[in-house]
Amino acid sequence: MDADWRYEPLSDVGKSLAESLRDFPREPHMWMYGARSAAALALRGWLRVVQRLGVTGRENLPAEGSFVLVANHSSHWDALCLLSLLPLGRLHRAFPAAAADYFFTDLPRSAVSAILVNALPFDRRGRGRESLALCRHVLEMPGHVLILFPEGTRSADGALADFKPGVGLVVAGTSIPVVPCHISGAYRSWPRDRVLPRPTRLSVVIGAARRYPHVPEGKDGALVVAADLRQAVLDLEEKSNA
């Protein structure tokens, strides 16, 4: 027998299901992959048939390598719409950043967020730097997709708020592609104060990827990136309304 052989149990052995779901990165359990894939197929059917989802600019999505998707945020539909843009083969390597203080507070929400959406728990209050470092780590892995909503929370009225500098802290000074998107119809269908969505039309406009290797790292550079991406999303909104 090889003397170098060692048995290494999964990192979530001995943890409760709730604890395992809040962990990140998560262990690649096949049952979780299966549930996520089945949910994605059902969701894509719903979006196409009931919500009549339309997509413009799909050719702007990078075919390989890691990249960031950013968009306006007014509804629970937003992350689901962006996930539906990706090939099923990339589903388990796509991570929407989700507020840990909202989406990972109890077992039902944690299960939906981790198993079905594959969300990355983002601590907006006490451990923001650690969460940003985790985002950067995700993008260092080949073929990963990080989904960010730089407004930080869902809009109360559907209007686009200022972008927070966190996205800039992740990508400033790097050549990581950042793809701006604008989602229309999500606020009308499923605003934050509504329990279930209305069957109204949704649409996504995908812009050309942007890169920021020339922008210095740090707070000032992060603000430049945030402002540039916000303007890109606004430009896409005008295009979708034209």
N, C-alpha and C positions, 0 to 999 in steps of 0.2 A: 504494500500500500504506500502511496506517495506520502512522505512525511510532511509535505507542504500543504496537504489538503486541509482545508478548514471549513467548518459549517458556520455560516453567518445567517442568522434568522432575519426576516424582514424587520425593518425598523419600527413597524407599528404592532409587532407582537406584544401582547399583554395590555395594549391600550384599548379603551372603549371605542365603539364606533364613532361617537361624537368627537373624541380626541383625534382619531385617525383622519377624519374628514377635515379637521382644522389644520392638520399638518400640511406643510408645503416645503419641498416637493413631496408628492404622495407616492406611495408604492403602486406599481402598475398592476393592479389586480384585474384579472381577465373578466370577472363578473362586472366590475365597474366599467370597463371598456365596452362590454356588451350592452349594458344598460344605456350608456351614453350614446352609442351608435344607434340603437333602436329609437331613443328619444329624438335624436337629430333627424332621422328619417321621417318620423311622425310630424315633427315641427316643420320641416321643409314642405311637407305636403299641405299642412295647415296654412303656412304663409303663402304658398302659391295659389291655393284654391279659395280660401276664405278671405285672407287679407290682400290677395292679388298683388303680391310683392313684385315690384319692378326694379331692375338693376341697370344702371348706366355706368360704363367705364370699367367693366370687369377686367379688361385687358391691362389696367394699371396695377393689378395685384402682382407682386413679384412671384415668379414661378418657383423660385428656390431661395434658400438662405432665410435668415431670420429677419423679421420686420415688425413694425408697430402700426396698428390701426388706431386712428383717433377719430372721434365724431362728436357731434352735439348730443346732449343727454337730456331727454325729457320723459322717458318711459322705460318700463321693464322690457319693452320690445327691442330696445337699442342693441344690447349685447346679443340677443338672439338673432337679430337681423344680420349683424356683422359675422357671427359664427356661420350663418347659412351661406355666406359668400364663399367660404373656403371649401376646397375638396374634402370629402369625407376622410381621405387618407391623412389629412393634417389636423383632424378634429382633436386628437389626444395631445397635440403639441400646440394648441391654441389656448391662451389663458387670459380671460377677461379679469382685470383687476376689480375687485369688489370690496366694498367697505366691510371690514371685519366686525364693526360694531352694529351692523344691520343684518348682513347675510350669514353670519356665523354665530348667532347668539343662542340658537337652540337647535335641536336635532333635525326637525323638518326642514328648516331653512338651510342648514348646513348640508343636508343630503341633496337638496335640489341644486345648491350652489356648487358643491364639489363633484357629485356624481354626474349630474346631467349637463352642467355648464362648464365644469372644470375650472372654476374661478380661483384666482389667486387672492388669498385674504390680504387686504391692504389696511394697515392700521393708520387711520387718519389723525389720531390724537396723540398717543404717547410714543410711538415707535415708527414715525414717518421715515426716518433715515434708513432704518433696517428694511422697511418695505421697498424703498427706492433701490437699495442695494440688491434686493431680491429680484426686482424687475430687470436690473442690469444683468444679473446672473442668468435669468431666463434667456435674454437676447444673446448671451455668449454661446449658447448651445445651438448647433446647426438646425435650421428648419423650424424654429419656434416662432410663434406669432403672439405678440402681446397686445391686448386690446385695452386702450385707455380712454377715459372720458375726462378730459382736463378741467371741465367745470367743477368736478369734485362731487356733485350730487345732481339729482334730477331737477330740471327747471320747474318752478311752480307755475309758470305761465306759458311755457313753450319757447320763450325768447332765449337767445344765446347769451350766456353770461361770460364774464372774463375767464380766460384760461389760467389756471394756477401753474406756477413754474415747475411743478414736479416733472412733467414730461420733458422739459428742457434739461433738468438735472440728469435725466436718464440718457438723452441722446446728444446733447451739446458736445462738440469736439469729436464726434464719431461719424462714421459713414453708414450707420444703420438707416435703412430706408424707413421713412415715416409716411404713411399713406393717409391723407385726410379724406373723410367721408362726410356726407350730409344725409341725414335720415329725415324724410318727410312723412307726415301722417301719423307718426307714433304718438304724438301728444294728443291728437284728436281721438285716437283709438284707445289709448291706455294711459291716461295721466296718473300722477302719483296718488290722487285721492280716489281712484276707481279700483274696485276689487277685480272685476273681470273686463277684458277688452271688448271694444265694439268691432264689428267686422268691416272696418273701413280700409281703404287702399293705403298701402305703404310703399315707399320708394326709397332707394338708396342711390346716390350719385357718388362715384369713387373718383378721386382726383389723382393726379400724377404724384409719384413718390417724391419726397423732399429729403435732402440730406444736409447735415450741419457740421461737417468737419472743420469749417472755417470759424465757427462760433466758439469762443473760449468757454471752458468749463467754469462753473461758479454761478452765483445768483444773477449777475447781470446778463450773462449769456443765456441762462435759463429763461429769463424774462423775454429776451429777444425771440427765442424759439417759440415760447408760448404765444406771443403776439402774432408771429408769422403764421402759425398753425391756425389760430383763431380766424385770421383774415382769409386763409385758404378755405376754411369751412364756410365762412360767410359768402365767399365767391361761389362756392358750390351751391349754396342755398339760392343765390340769384339765378344760377343756371337751371336749377330744378324748377324755379317759378317762371322761367321765361317761356 
